[in-house]
Amino acid sequence: IGALTTTSSTEYSVVFTPTANTNSGTGSISVAGATFTDTAANNNTASTALSISYDTLAPTVTVTRAGSTALRSGQTDTITFTLSEASSTFAVGDITVSGGSIGTLTTTSSTIYSVVFTPTANTESGTGSISIAGSTFTDGVGNDNTTSNTLSINYDTVVPTVSITRSGSGTLKSGDSETITFTLSESSTNFISTDITVTGGAISGFSGSGTSYSATFTPSANTQSGTGSISVAGARFTDTAGNNNTASSTLSISYDTGAPTVSISAISTSLTSGSTTTVTFNVSESTTTFTESDVTARLGALTNFSGSGTSYTATFTASRSSGGTAAITVTSGSFTDANSNASTSAFTFNITVTNTTASPGGRNSYTGNGTNGTNGADISLNDLQQQAQHR
């Protein structure tokens, strides 16, 4: 009690303060007999005892979590609030949260409550905190709570990404390869070659660490017009916090690894010596390097070579000879397609030549590109024409 205050000669008062930090107590106030006298010196009688019940213990709250490690993208944690005394006024609004959000408050008992904590998304290195400020709720008799501990939760909610680039550009040709670079947004120790999806070719020489990796892409062989694709699907590797990667974009690489071919045809496949036919050369791909010098003729000669792109023609004149099989041949590797792929094979077309005249001057046969088969001297198309006129 505090100081005695005199209101009148018969009325006095004091202030009573109950004992602190007592959950359930009873105060007692009384005046014993013979402790004071009236003006005639008569001792007082004992008073009755005044009882006052009290609860002076402020409720406390402890904040704990179900897990113990750092949270990653997509993960949550259950947070439990344990009150030292029952409360009917504890509400979700009493909770202070940073670095994330909480869901609905769940009541387990009059002293135990819980919420689900979700960390802030797309944060590479964050720390959430959860606490209860003082005087936010009361116990059953109205005592304000004390401030709780602050619970800290580390998290990494940034998912790693991967970008794919190539060292060159344009269309690959036969024999070409390309260096492909994989750049991760975060360091990883489990990104491997089998995480990569490849079509239209194959990768080799995979290497790298941390955030940078590379491999060599080789397109499929013998393909005239193809497109390779390189990508990394989602959830193939993780960052150091265990977050799964997102799917990459797809890198496309066009390629032409097919060697150009030639089909040869003629209006007539059976000639008499000295006669002519038109020969057509159809190339499988457009070319600007196919020329007359790429073609050889046996038992005859070619003139009037012309054409462009994929179609060319020439006039074949059969030699005056004892006859045989004339061969028109496009030599191997003599021309290229638009992507510089060289023709890899020789292409030959045969024409049957029948000798209808005796050879002058003892010449009885002609071979290979108009060469005299008797003495090996060269004979030109002009020689053949003069001989025809002479006959």
C-alpha positions in Angstrom: 0.0 0.0 0.0 1.0 3.6 -0.5 0.8 6.6 1.8 -2.3 7.0 4.1 -4.5 9.8 2.9 -6.9 11.5 5.4 -10.2 12.4 4.0 -11.8 13.2 7.4 -11.3 12.3 11.1 -13.1 9.1 10.5 -12.2 8.3 6.8 -8.8 7.4 5.5 -7.5 5.8 2.2 -4.5 4.0 0.7 -3.6 2.8 -2.8 -3.2 -1.0 -3.0 -0.8 -2.5 -5.6 -1.0 -6.3 -6.0 2.2 -8.4 -6.1 3.7 -8.3 -9.6 4.1 -11.3 -12.0 1.6 -13.5 -10.2 -0.7 -15.5 -12.3 -3.4 -16.0 -9.6 -3.2 -14.2 -6.3 -5.4 -12.9 -3.5 -4.6 -9.7 -1.6 -5.8 -9.2 2.0 -6.2 -5.9 3.8 -7.2 -5.5 7.5 -6.7 -3.5 10.7 -5.8 -5.4 13.8 -7.3 -4.7 17.2 -5.7 -2.2 19.6 -3.8 -0.5 16.8 -5.3 2.9 17.3 -7.6 4.7 19.9 -10.4 7.2 19.8 -10.2 10.5 21.7 -11.1 8.8 25.0 -8.2 6.4 24.5 -10.4 3.4 23.7 -8.5 0.8 21.6 -10.1 -0.1 18.3 -11.5 -3.5 17.6 -10.1 -5.6 14.7 -11.5 -5.0 11.3 -12.8 -7.5 8.9 -10.3 -8.6 6.2 -10.8 -7.2 2.7 -9.8 -9.7 0.1 -8.8 -8.7 -3.4 -8.0 -11.4 -6.1 -5.5 -10.5 -8.8 -3.6 -11.7 -11.8 -0.6 -9.6 -12.5 1.3 -12.0 -14.9 1.5 -10.6 -18.5 1.0 -13.3 -21.2 4.0 -14.2 -23.3 4.2 -15.7 -26.7 6.9 -17.9 -28.3 7.2 -18.1 -32.1 8.6 -21.3 -33.7 8.7 -23.0 -37.1 8.2 -26.5 -38.3 11.3 -26.6 -40.6 14.9 -25.6 -40.0 16.6 -25.0 -43.4 16.4 -22.2 -45.9 13.2 -22.2 -48.0 13.3 -22.3 -51.8 10.9 -21.4 -54.5 7.5 -23.1 -54.0 8.2 -24.0 -50.4 6.3 -22.8 -47.3 6.7 -23.3 -43.5 4.2 -23.7 -40.7 4.8 -21.1 -37.9 3.4 -21.9 -34.4 2.6 -19.3 -31.7 2.5 -20.7 -28.2 0.9 -18.4 -25.6 1.7 -18.7 -21.9 -1.9 -18.1 -21.1 -5.2 -18.5 -22.8 -6.4 -15.6 -24.9 -9.6 -14.8 -26.7 -8.2 -11.7 -28.4 -5.1 -13.1 -30.2 -5.7 -12.5 -34.0 -3.7 -12.7 -37.2 -3.5 -8.9 -37.2 -1.3 -9.1 -34.1 1.5 -10.8 -36.1 4.3 -8.7 -37.7 5.7 -10.3 -40.9 8.5 -9.3 -43.3 10.0 -11.0 -46.3 6.9 -12.9 -47.1 3.2 -13.4 -46.2 1.1 -15.5 -43.9 -2.2 -17.3 -44.4 -5.2 -17.8 -42.2 -4.7 -18.1 -38.4 -5.5 -21.7 -37.3 -6.4 -22.3 -33.6 -5.2 -25.6 -32.2 -6.1 -24.7 -28.5 -6.6 -21.6 -26.4 -2.8 -21.2 -26.2 -1.6 -22.6 -29.5 -2.1 -21.0 -32.9 -0.4 -21.4 -36.3 -0.1 -19.8 -39.8 1.6 -20.8 -43.0 4.5 -18.6 -44.1 5.2 -18.1 -47.8 8.5 -16.3 -48.6 8.7 -13.5 -51.1 9.0 -14.8 -54.7 12.0 -14.2 -57.0 14.4 -13.2 -54.2 17.9 -14.8 -54.5 18.9 -14.3 -50.9 16.2 -13.1 -48.4 15.4 -13.3 -44.7 11.8 -13.4 -43.4 11.0 -12.3 -39.9 7.9 -13.1 -37.8 7.1 -11.6 -34.4 4.4 -10.4 -32.0 4.6 -6.8 -30.7 3.8 -6.1 -27.0 0.3 -5.1 -26.0 -1.4 -6.6 -29.1 -3.6 -9.1 -27.2 -4.6 -9.8 -23.6 -5.1 -12.8 -21.3 -8.5 -13.6 -19.7 -8.2 -10.8 -17.1 -7.0 -8.2 -19.6 -3.2 -8.3 -19.1 -1.4 -7.1 -22.2 1.1 -9.5 -23.7 4.8 -8.9 -23.8 6.8 -8.8 -27.0 7.7 -12.2 -28.5 11.0 -13.4 -29.9 11.6 -12.6 -33.6 11.8 -15.7 -35.7 14.1 -15.4 -38.8 13.7 -17.6 -41.9 16.3 -17.6 -44.7 15.1 -18.2 -48.2 16.1 -18.3 -51.9 13.2 -18.2 -54.2 14.9 -17.2 -57.5 14.7 -20.1 -59.9 17.8 -20.5 -62.2 17.4 -19.8 -65.9 19.7 -20.8 -68.8 20.3 -19.0 -72.1 21.7 -20.8 -75.1 23.9 -19.1 -77.8 26.0 -20.2 -80.7 29.4 -18.9 -81.7 28.6 -18.4 -85.3 25.6 -17.6 -87.5 24.1 -18.7 -90.8 23.7 -22.2 -92.2 26.1 -24.9 -91.4 27.4 -27.1 -94.3 28.9 -30.6 -94.4 31.9 -30.8 -92.1 31.0 -27.8 -90.1 30.4 -27.7 -86.3 29.4 -25.0 -83.9 30.3 -24.1 -80.3 27.2 -23.8 -78.2 27.4 -21.8 -74.9 25.0 -22.4 -72.0 24.9 -19.4 -69.5 23.1 -20.1 -66.2 21.7 -17.2 -64.1 23.0 -18.9 -61.0 25.8 -21.3 -60.2 25.0 -25.0 -60.4 26.9 -28.2 -59.6 24.5 -30.6 -61.3 24.0 -29.3 -64.8 25.2 -32.1 -67.1 25.1 -32.9 -70.8 22.1 -35.2 -70.5 20.0 -32.2 -69.4 20.3 -30.9 -73.0 17.7 -31.8 -75.6 19.1 -31.9 -79.2 17.5 -32.6 -82.5 19.0 -32.5 -86.0 22.4 -33.3 -84.8 24.5 -34.2 -81.8 26.6 -32.5 -79.1 30.0 -33.5 -77.9 32.8 -32.2 -75.7 30.5 -30.9 -73.0 32.5 -28.9 -70.3 32.2 -26.1 -67.8 31.3 -25.2 -64.2 29.4 -22.7 -62.2 27.4 -20.6 -64.5 29.2 -21.2 -67.9 29.2 -24.4 -70.0 29.8 -25.2 -73.6 29.5 -28.1 -76.1 30.1 -28.7 -79.8 27.1 -29.2 -82.1 27.5 -31.3 -85.2 24.5 -31.3 -87.6 23.1 -34.5 -89.1 25.0 -35.7 -92.1 23.6 -36.0 -95.7 20.7 -33.7 -95.1 20.0 -31.1 -97.8 17.9 -28.8 -95.7 17.6 -29.3 -92.0 17.1 -27.4 -88.8 18.8 -28.4 -85.5 17.3 -27.4 -82.1 19.0 -27.2 -78.8 17.2 -26.5 -75.5 17.1 -27.4 -71.8 13.8 -28.5 -70.3 12.6 -27.3 -66.9 13.5 -29.0 -63.7 16.7 -30.5 -65.1 19.2 -28.9 -62.7 19.2 -26.8 -59.6 21.0 -23.9 -58.0 22.8 -24.3 -54.7 19.6 -23.7 -52.8 17.9 -26.5 -54.6 15.6 -24.4 -56.9 14.8 -26.2 -60.2 15.6 -24.4 -63.4 13.0 -23.0 -65.8 12.9 -24.2 -69.4 15.3 -22.4 -71.7 14.3 -20.9 -75.1 15.1 -23.1 -78.1 18.2 -22.3 -80.2 17.6 -23.2 -83.9 20.5 -23.8 -86.3 19.8 -24.3 -90.0 22.1 -26.6 -91.9 22.7 -28.2 -95.3 25.0 -31.2 -95.2 23.8 -32.8 -98.4 26.2 -32.9 -101.3 24.6 -31.8 -104.5 23.9 -34.5 -107.1 23.4 -34.4 -110.9 21.0 -36.4 -113.0 22.0 -36.5 -116.7 19.6 -37.2 -119.5 19.6 -36.9 -123.3 16.9 -36.6 -126.0 18.5 -39.6 -127.7 20.4 -42.4 -126.0 21.5 -44.0 -129.3 23.4 -42.0 -131.9 25.2 -42.7 -135.1 28.7 -41.4 -135.5 28.8 -37.7 -136.1 25.2 -37.1 -135.0 24.1 -34.9 -132.1 21.7 -34.9 -129.2 20.8 -32.4 -126.4 22.0 -33.4 -123.0 20.3 -32.0 -119.9 22.0 -31.8 -116.5 19.5 -31.4 -113.5 21.3 -30.4 -110.3 19.6 -31.3 -107.0 20.4 -27.9 -105.6 20.9 -24.5 -107.1 24.5 -23.7 -107.9 26.5 -21.0 -109.5 29.8 -23.0 -109.9 28.6 -25.7 -112.3 30.4 -25.0 -115.6 31.3 -26.8 -118.9 34.8 -27.6 -117.5 33.1 -29.9 -114.9 31.9 -32.2 -117.6 34.0 -34.7 -119.6 32.8 -36.6 -122.7 34.1 -39.9 -124.1 33.5 -40.8 -127.8 32.2 -37.4 -128.4 32.4 -33.7 -127.6 30.2 -31.2 -125.8 29.3 -27.7 -127.1 26.7 -25.0 -126.5 26.8 -25.5 -122.7 24.3 -23.1 -121.0 22.0 -22.9 -118.0 21.8 -21.7 -114.4 20.5 -22.6 -111.0 19.5 -26.3 -111.2 19.1 -26.8 -115.0 21.8 -26.9 -117.7 22.0 -28.2 -121.2 24.7 -28.9 -123.8 25.0 -30.4 -127.3 26.7 -33.8 -127.5 28.2 -34.8 -130.9 29.2 -38.4 -131.3 32.7 -39.0 -132.6 33.2 -40.8 -136.0 34.5 -44.1 -134.7 34.0 -47.8 -134.8 31.2 -47.2 -132.4 30.8 -48.0 -128.7 29.5 -46.5 -125.6 29.9 -42.7 -125.2 30.1 -41.5 -121.6 29.2 -38.0 -120.4 30.6 -37.6 -116.9 30.4 -34.8 -114.2 33.6 -35.2 -112.2 33.5 -35.6 -108.5 33.9 -32.4 -106.4 33.8 -30.2 -109.4 31.1 -27.8 -108.2 29.3 -26.7 -105.0 25.8 -25.8 -103.9 24.8 -22.4 -102.4 26.2 -23.5 -99.0 29.6 -24.6 -100.5 28.9 -28.3 -100.2 31.0 -29.9 -103.0 29.6 -32.7 -105.1 31.1 -35.9 -103.7 30.5 -38.3 -106.5 31.0 -38.6 -110.3 27.8 -38.8 -112.3 27.9 -40.6 -115.7 25.4 -40.9 -118.5 26.0 -43.4 -121.4 25.0 -43.1 -125.0 25.3 -45.8 -127.5 27.2 -44.8 -130.7 26.9 -46.8 -133.9 29.6 -46.3 -136.6 27.9 -45.8 -140.0 31.0 -44.8 -142.1 34.5 -46.0 -142.7 37.1 -43.8 -140.9 39.2 -41.8 -143.3 43.0 -41.7 -143.3 43.2 -45.0 -141.5 41.3 -43.7 -138.5 38.9 -46.4 -137.4 37.9 -45.3 -133.8 37.8 -42.3 -131.6 37.9 -42.3 -127.8 37.8 -40.1 -124.7 36.8 -36.5 -125.5 37.5 -36.7 -129.2 40.9 -38.3 -129.0 41.9 -40.4 -132.0 41.8 -44.0 -130.9 44.4 -45.1 -133.5 47.3 -42.8 -132.9 46.3 -40.8 -129.8 46.2 -37.5 -131.6 43.5 -35.0 -130.4 40.6 -34.6 -132.6 38.3 -31.6 -132.2 34.6 -31.1 -132.9 35.7 -29.0 -135.9 37.7 -32.0 -137.2 34.7 -34.1 -137.0 32.5 -31.6 -138.8 35.1 -31.3 -141.6 35.3 -35.0 -141.9 31.5 -35.2 -142.2 31.6 -32.5 -145.0 34.3 -34.4 -146.8 32.3 -37.6 -146.8 
